[in-house]
């Protein structure tokens, strides 16, 4: 409990925070209710009823956990079905009291109390039956009128339990995460031989590209079973003929662009810096379409693809990039963009789609699959790179589980059961004769 302060000489009241340990319950329940012969409360017309659900707490108090919509001008409402986590409804305690109040809605907010009833999750789980028809009782009316029976009834129409699956349930069930890196080798990064370049190879510390790659890659590699990562570059002139490419393998092998672990990607990145000429323009669409081709071939939930693009600048092929992302939004794929350097990244924020859903040629992205972060927001002035890179990795990867789950849910793909834990074969007992 803490006193509120603000206006000198005035008591501003107190704020009380109550806490209760949450049970690890992953069930959600979809329920629908209807009312019958509820009390008429409005002078002109009938009633505008709605339900308020309360969870009971360990200290005997009640907390609102759900309100239904208002059904106008009826004494026999049918409310829409609603979904609620069992944690929110009763904290996973099936026998804990759930209180339901019935109100008549009023425009001025002074809603009229019709009555109430109590139940429990265990009772509700019996589904539609005579056990789940509840008398709505107004205690004041009951105390005044001897012949009072109720103020109507509320009936449970349906009760459907759903287990909420997590990102890790899919990983345990064998879904493979495929991680691809794409690095910007355009000339705007500066000459790698100069300390001012974002690609400068200092013998003393990692450059911004290497730091971002290491911070994000070292977390993602824990979810990739074979630890073999395709690594691509874009925006450079390649040896021996100086051909400009926006989709080349960092290890020099287009047939097999895989690098062994994040350390292998880092080695390939450093080797590429020594052999290519930084050029331009900054085109994203080729590397996005490269990964999308693989994602399009495995849509059954057994694999999911993450593309990390590290770049310094303004996108040149914005229209094609938007089209590539909109096309990829229906595939098992997410894109992470880390912006390094001092440039304005307005286009990246647009691609992120958090505020306005990305569209191309009148088509909207099926889901948000892009997460953008500017690297400069994570540079720790005190020099604690370990902490700042941990923050970067956390924020970069924050949206991946939800993006992953949205793909699986919309396709109706459930996680496979986890294989049983490995138990070594029993050694035969040797007996001496």
Secondary structure as a PSIPRED ss2 file (coil, helix, strand):
# PSIPRED VFORMAT (PSIPRED V4.0)

   1 X C   1.000  0.000  0.000
   2 X E   0.000  0.000  1.000
   3 X E   0.000  0.000  1.000
   4 X C   1.000  0.000  0.000
   5 X C   1.000  0.000  0.000
   6 X C   1.000  0.000  0.000
   7 X C   1.000  0.000  0.000
   8 X C   1.000  0.000  0.000
   9 X C   1.000  0.000  0.000
  10 X C   1.000  0.000  0.000
  11 X C   1.000  0.000  0.000
  12 X C   1.000  0.000  0.000
  13 X C   1.000  0.000  0.000
  14 X E   0.000  0.000  1.000
  15 X E   0.000  0.000  1.000
  16 X C   1.000  0.000  0.000
  17 X C   1.000  0.000  0.000
  18 X C   1.000  0.000  0.000
  19 X C   1.000  0.000  0.000
  20 X C   1.000  0.000  0.000
  21 X C   1.000  0.000  0.000
  22 X C   1.000  0.000  0.000
  23 X C   1.000  0.000  0.000
  24 X C   1.000  0.000  0.000
  25 X C   1.000  0.000  0.000
  26 X C   1.000  0.000  0.000
  27 X E   0.000  0.000  1.000
  28 X E   0.000  0.000  1.000
  29 X E   0.000  0.000  1.000
  30 X E   0.000  0.000  1.000
  31 X E   0.000  0.000  1.000
  32 X E   0.000  0.000  1.000
  33 X E   0.000  0.000  1.000
  34 X E   0.000  0.000  1.000
  35 X E   0.000  0.000  1.000
  36 X E   0.000  0.000  1.000
  37 X C   1.000  0.000  0.000
  38 X C   1.000  0.000  0.000
  39 X C   1.000  0.000  0.000
  40 X C   1.000  0.000  0.000
  41 X C   1.000  0.000  0.000
  42 X C   1.000  0.000  0.000
  43 X C   1.000  0.000  0.000
  44 X C   1.000  0.000  0.000
  45 X C   1.000  0.000  0.000
  46 X C   1.000  0.000  0.000
  47 X C   1.000  0.000  0.000
  48 X E   0.000  0.000  1.000
  49 X E   0.000  0.000  1.000
  50 X E   0.000  0.000  1.000
  51 X E   0.000  0.000  1.000
  52 X E   0.000  0.000  1.000
  53 X E   0.000  0.000  1.000
  54 X E   0.000  0.000  1.000
  55 X E   0.000  0.000  1.000
  56 X E   0.000  0.000  1.000
  57 X C   1.000  0.000  0.000
  58 X C   1.000  0.000  0.000
  59 X C   1.000  0.000  0.000
  60 X C   1.000  0.000  0.000
  61 X C   1.000  0.000  0.000
  62 X E   0.000  0.000  1.000
  63 X E   0.000  0.000  1.000
  64 X E   0.000  0.000  1.000
  65 X E   0.000  0.000  1.000
  66 X E   0.000  0.000  1.000
  67 X E   0.000  0.000  1.000
  68 X C   1.000  0.000  0.000
  69 X C   1.000  0.000  0.000
  70 X C   1.000  0.000  0.000
  71 X E   0.000  0.000  1.000
  72 X C   1.000  0.000  0.000
  73 X C   1.000  0.000  0.000
  74 X E   0.000  0.000  1.000
  75 X C   1.000  0.000  0.000
  76 X C   1.000  0.000  0.000
  77 X C   1.000  0.000  0.000
  78 X E   0.000  0.000  1.000
  79 X C   1.000  0.000  0.000
  80 X C   1.000  0.000  0.000
  81 X C   1.000  0.000  0.000
  82 X E   0.000  0.000  1.000
  83 X E   0.000  0.000  1.000
  84 X E   0.000  0.000  1.000
  85 X E   0.000  0.000  1.000
  86 X H   0.000  1.000  0.000
  87 X H   0.000  1.000  0.000
  88 X H   0.000  1.000  0.000
  89 X H   0.000  1.000  0.000
  90 X H   0.000  1.000  0.000
  91 X C   1.000  0.000  0.000
  92 X C   1.000  0.000  0.000
  93 X C   1.000  0.000  0.000
  94 X C   1.000  0.000  0.000
  95 X C   1.000  0.000  0.000
  96 X C   1.000  0.000  0.000
  97 X E   0.000  0.000  1.000
  98 X E   0.000  0.000  1.000
  99 X E   0.000  0.000  1.000
 100 X E   0.000  0.000  1.000
 101 X E   0.000  0.000  1.000
 102 X E   0.000  0.000  1.000
 103 X E   0.000  0.000  1.000
 104 X E   0.000  0.000  1.000
 105 X C   1.000  0.000  0.000
 106 X C   1.000  0.000  0.000
 107 X C   1.000  0.000  0.000
 108 X C   1.000  0.000  0.000
 109 X C   1.000  0.000  0.000
 110 X C   1.000  0.000  0.000
 111 X C   1.000  0.000  0.000
 112 X E   0.000  0.000  1.000
 113 X E   0.000  0.000  1.000
 114 X E   0.000  0.000  1.000
 115 X E   0.000  0.000  1.000
 116 X E   0.000  0.000  1.000
 117 X E   0.000  0.000  1.000
 118 X E   0.000  0.000  1.000
 119 X E   0.000  0.000  1.000
 120 X E   0.000  0.000  1.000
 121 X H   0.000  1.000  0.000
 122 X H   0.000  1.000  0.000
 123 X H   0.000  1.000  0.000
 124 X H   0.000  1.000  0.000
 125 X C   1.000  0.000  0.000
 126 X C   1.000  0.000  0.000
 127 X C   1.000  0.000  0.000
 128 X C   1.000  0.000  0.000
 129 X C   1.000  0.000  0.000
 130 X H   0.000  1.000  0.000
 131 X H   0.000  1.000  0.000
 132 X H   0.000  1.000  0.000
 133 X E   0.000  0.000  1.000
 134 X E   0.000  0.000  1.000
 135 X E   0.000  0.000  1.000
 136 X C   1.000  0.000  0.000
 137 X E   0.000  0.000  1.000
 138 X C   1.000  0.000  0.000
 139 X H   0.000  1.000  0.000
 140 X H   0.000  1.000  0.000
 141 X H   0.000  1.000  0.000
 142 X H   0.000  1.000  0.000
 143 X H   0.000  1.000  0.000
 144 X H   0.000  1.000  0.000
 145 X C   1.000  0.000  0.000
 146 X C   1.000  0.000  0.000
 147 X C   1.000  0.000  0.000
 148 X C   1.000  0.000  0.000
 149 X C   1.000  0.000  0.000
 150 X C   1.000  0.000  0.000
 151 X C   1.000  0.000  0.000
 152 X C   1.000  0.000  0.000
 153 X E   0.000  0.000  1.000
 154 X E   0.000  0.000  1.000
 155 X E   0.000  0.000  1.000
 156 X E   0.000  0.000  1.000
 157 X E   0.000  0.000  1.000
 158 X E   0.000  0.000  1.000
 159 X E   0.000  0.000  1.000
 160 X E   0.000  0.000  1.000
 161 X E   0.000  0.000  1.000
 162 X E   0.000  0.000  1.000
 163 X E   0.000  0.000  1.000
 164 X C   1.000  0.000  0.000
 165 X C   1.000  0.000  0.000
 166 X C   1.000  0.000  0.000
 167 X H   0.000  1.000  0.000
 168 X H   0.000  1.000  0.000
 169 X H   0.000  1.000  0.000
 170 X H   0.000  1.000  0.000
 171 X H   0.000  1.000  0.000
 172 X H   0.000  1.000  0.000
 173 X C   1.000  0.000  0.000
 174 X C   1.000  0.000  0.000
 175 X C   1.000  0.000  0.000
 176 X E   0.000  0.000  1.000
 177 X E   0.000  0.000  1.000
 178 X E   0.000  0.000  1.000
 179 X E   0.000  0.000  1.000
 180 X E   0.000  0.000  1.000
 181 X E   0.000  0.000  1.000
 182 X E   0.000  0.000  1.000
 183 X E   0.000  0.000  1.000
 184 X E   0.000  0.000  1.000
 185 X C   1.000  0.000  0.000
 186 X E   0.000  0.000  1.000
 187 X H   0.000  1.000  0.000
 188 X H   0.000  1.000  0.000
 189 X H   0.000  1.000  0.000
 190 X C   1.000  0.000  0.000
 191 X C   1.000  0.000  0.000
 192 X C   1.000  0.000  0.000
 193 X C   1.000  0.000  0.000
 194 X C   1.000  0.000  0.000
 195 X C   1.000  0.000  0.000
 196 X C   1.000  0.000  0.000
 197 X C   1.000  0.000  0.000
 198 X C   1.000  0.000  0.000
 199 X C   1.000  0.000  0.000
 200 X C   1.000  0.000  0.000
 201 X C   1.000  0.000  0.000
 202 X C   1.000  0.000  0.000
 203 X C   1.000  0.000  0.000
 204 X C   1.000  0.000  0.000
 205 X C   1.000  0.000  0.000
 206 X C   1.000  0.000  0.000
 207 X C   1.000  0.000  0.000
 208 X H   0.000  1.000  0.000
 209 X H   0.000  1.000  0.000
 210 X H   0.000  1.000  0.000
 211 X H   0.000  1.000  0.000
 212 X H   0.000  1.000  0.000
 213 X H   0.000  1.000  0.000
 214 X H   0.000  1.000  0.000
 215 X H   0.000  1.000  0.000
 216 X H   0.000  1.000  0.000
 217 X H   0.000  1.000  0.000
 218 X H   0.000  1.000  0.000
 219 X H   0.000  1.000  0.000
 220 X H   0.000  1.000  0.000
 221 X H   0.000  1.000  0.000
 222 X H   0.000  1.000  0.000
 223 X H   0.000  1.000  0.000
 224 X C   1.000  0.000  0.000
 225 X C   1.000  0.000  0.000
 226 X C   1.000  0.000  0.000
 227 X C   1.000  0.000  0.000
 228 X E   0.000  0.000  1.000
 229 X E   0.000  0.000  1.000
 230 X E   0.000  0.000  1.000
 231 X E   0.000  0.000  1.000
 232 X E   0.000  0.000  1.000
 233 X E   0.000  0.000  1.000
 234 X E   0.000  0.000  1.000
 235 X C   1.000  0.000  0.000
 236 X E   0.000  0.000  1.000
 237 X E   0.000  0.000  1.000
 238 X E   0.000  0.000  1.000
 239 X C   1.000  0.000  0.000
 240 X C   1.000  0.000  0.000
 241 X C   1.000  0.000  0.000
 242 X C   1.000  0.000  0.000
 243 X E   0.000  0.000  1.000
 244 X E   0.000  0.000  1.000
 245 X E   0.000  0.000  1.000
 246 X C   1.000  0.000  0.000
 247 X C   1.000  0.000  0.000
 248 X E   0.000  0.000  1.000
 249 X E   0.000  0.000  1.000
 250 X C   1.000  0.000  0.000
 251 X C   1.000  0.000  0.000
 252 X C   1.000  0.000  0.000
 253 X C   1.000  0.000  0.000
 254 X C   1.000  0.000  0.000
 255 X C   1.000  0.000  0.000
 256 X C   1.000  0.000  0.000
 257 X C   1.000  0.000  0.000
 258 X E   0.000  0.000  1.000
 259 X E   0.000  0.000  1.000
 260 X E   0.000  0.000  1.000
 261 X H   0.000  1.000  0.000
 262 X H   0.000  1.000  0.000
 263 X H   0.000  1.000  0.000
 264 X H   0.000  1.000  0.000
 265 X H   0.000  1.000  0.000
 266 X H   0.000  1.000  0.000
 267 X H   0.000  1.000  0.000
 268 X H   0.000  1.000  0.000
 269 X H   0.000  1.000  0.000
 270 X H   0.000  1.000  0.000
 271 X H   0.000  1.000  0.000
 272 X H   0.000  1.000  0.000
 273 X H   0.000  1.000  0.000
 274 X H   0.000  1.000  0.000
 275 X H   0.000  1.000  0.000
 276 X C   1.000  0.000  0.000
 277 X E   0.000  0.000  1.000
 278 X E   0.000  0.000  1.000
 279 X E   0.000  0.000  1.000
 280 X C   1.000  0.000  0.000
 281 X C   1.000  0.000  0.000
 282 X C   1.000  0.000  0.000
 283 X C   1.000  0.000  0.000
 284 X C   1.000  0.000  0.000
 285 X H   0.000  1.000  0.000
 286 X H   0.000  1.000  0.000
 287 X H   0.000  1.000  0.000
 288 X H   0.000  1.000  0.000
 289 X H   0.000  1.000  0.000
 290 X H   0.000  1.000  0.000
 291 X H   0.000  1.000  0.000
 292 X H   0.000  1.000  0.000
 293 X H   0.000  1.000  0.000
 294 X H   0.000  1.000  0.000
 295 X H   0.000  1.000  0.000
 296 X H   0.000  1.000  0.000
 297 X C   1.000  0.000  0.000
 298 X C   1.000  0.000  0.000
 299 X C   1.000  0.000  0.000
 300 X C   1.000  0.000  0.000
 301 X C   1.000  0.000  0.000
 302 X C   1.000  0.000  0.000
 303 X E   0.000  0.000  1.000
 304 X E   0.000  0.000  1.000
 305 X E   0.000  0.000  1.000
 306 X E   0.000  0.000  1.000
 307 X E   0.000  0.000  1.000
 308 X E   0.000  0.000  1.000
 309 X E   0.000  0.000  1.000
 310 X E   0.000  0.000  1.000
 311 X E   0.000  0.000  1.000
 312 X C   1.000  0.000  0.000
 313 X C   1.000  0.000  0.000
 314 X C   1.000  0.000  0.000
 315 X C   1.000  0.000  0.000
 316 X C   1.000  0.000  0.000
 317 X C   1.000  0.000  0.000
 318 X H   0.000  1.000  0.000
 319 X H   0.000  1.000  0.000
 320 X H   0.000  1.000  0.000
 321 X H   0.000  1.000  0.000
 322 X H   0.000  1.000  0.000
 323 X H   0.000  1.000  0.000
 324 X H   0.000  1.000  0.000
 325 X H   0.000  1.000  0.000
 326 X H   0.000  1.000  0.000
 327 X H   0.000  1.000  0.000
 328 X H   0.000  1.000  0.000
 329 X C   1.000  0.000  0.000
 330 X C   1.000  0.000  0.000
 331 X C   1.000  0.000  0.000
 332 X C   1.000  0.000  0.000
 333 X E   0.000  0.000  1.000
 334 X E   0.000  0.000  1.000
 335 X E   0.000  0.000  1.000
 336 X E   0.000  0.000  1.000
 337 X E   0.000  0.000  1.000
 338 X E   0.000  0.000  1.000
 339 X E   0.000  0.000  1.000
 340 X C   1.000  0.000  0.000
 341 X C   1.000  0.000  0.000
 342 X C   1.000  0.000  0.000
 343 X C   1.000  0.000  0.000
 344 X C   1.000  0.000  0.000
 345 X C   1.000  0.000  0.000
 346 X H   0.000  1.000  0.000
 347 X H   0.000  1.000  0.000
 348 X H   0.000  1.000  0.000
 349 X H   0.000  1.000  0.000
 350 X H   0.000  1.000  0.000
 351 X H   0.000  1.000  0.000
 352 X H   0.000  1.000  0.000
 353 X C   1.000  0.000  0.000
 354 X C   1.000  0.000  0.000
 355 X C   1.000  0.000  0.000
 356 X C   1.000  0.000  0.000
 357 X C   1.000  0.000  0.000
 358 X C   1.000  0.000  0.000
 359 X E   0.000  0.000  1.000
 360 X E   0.000  0.000  1.000
 361 X C   1.000  0.000  0.000
 362 X C   1.000  0.000  0.000
 363 X E   0.000  0.000  1.000
 364 X E   0.000  0.000  1.000
 365 X C   1.000  0.000  0.000
 366 X C   1.000  0.000  0.000
 367 X C   1.000  0.000  0.000
 368 X C   1.000  0.000  0.000
 369 X C   1.000  0.000  0.000
 370 X E   0.000  0.000  1.000
 371 X E   0.000  0.000  1.000
 372 X E   0.000  0.000  1.000
 373 X E   0.000  0.000  1.000
 374 X E   0.000  0.000  1.000
 375 X H   0.000  1.000  0.000
 376 X H   0.000  1.000  0.000
 377 X H   0.000  1.000  0.000
 378 X H   0.000  1.000  0.000
 379 X C   1.000  0.000  0.000
 380 X C   1.000  0.000  0.000
 381 X C   1.000  0.000  0.000
 382 X C   1.000  0.000  0.000
 383 X C   1.000  0.000  0.000
 384 X C   1.000  0.000  0.000
 385 X H   0.000  1.000  0.000
 386 X H   0.000  1.000  0.000
 387 X H   0.000  1.000  0.000
 388 X H   0.000  1.000  0.000
 389 X H   0.000  1.000  0.000
 390 X H   0.000  1.000  0.000
 391 X H   0.000  1.000  0.000
 392 X H   0.000  1.000  0.000
 393 X H   0.000  1.000  0.000
 394 X H   0.000  1.000  0.000
 395 X H   0.000  1.000  0.000
 396 X H   0.000  1.000  0.000
 397 X H   0.000  1.000  0.000
 398 X C   1.000  0.000  0.000
 399 X C   1.000  0.000  0.000
 400 X H   0.000  1.000  0.000
 401 X H   0.000  1.000  0.000
 402 X H   0.000  1.000  0.000
 403 X H   0.000  1.000  0.000
 404 X H   0.000  1.000  0.000
 405 X H   0.000  1.000  0.000
 406 X H   0.000  1.000  0.000
 407 X H   0.000  1.000  0.000
 408 X H   0.000  1.000  0.000
 409 X H   0.000  1.000  0.000
 410 X H   0.000  1.000  0.000
 411 X C   1.000  0.000  0.000
 412 X C   1.000  0.000  0.000
 413 X C   1.000  0.000  0.000
 414 X C   1.000  0.000  0.000
 415 X C   1.000  0.000  0.000
 416 X C   1.000  0.000  0.000
 417 X C   1.000  0.000  0.000
 418 X C   1.000  0.000  0.000
 419 X C   1.000  0.000  0.000
 420 X C   1.000  0.000  0.000
 421 X C   1.000  0.000  0.000
 422 X C   1.000  0.000  0.000
 423 X C   1.000  0.000  0.000
 424 X C   1.000  0.000  0.000
 425 X C   1.000  0.000  0.000
 426 X C   1.000  0.000  0.000
 427 X C   1.000  0.000  0.000
 428 X C   1.000  0.000  0.000
 429 X C   1.000  0.000  0.000
 430 X C   1.000  0.000  0.000
 431 X C   1.000  0.000  0.000
 432 X C   1.000  0.000  0.000
 433 X C   1.000  0.000  0.000
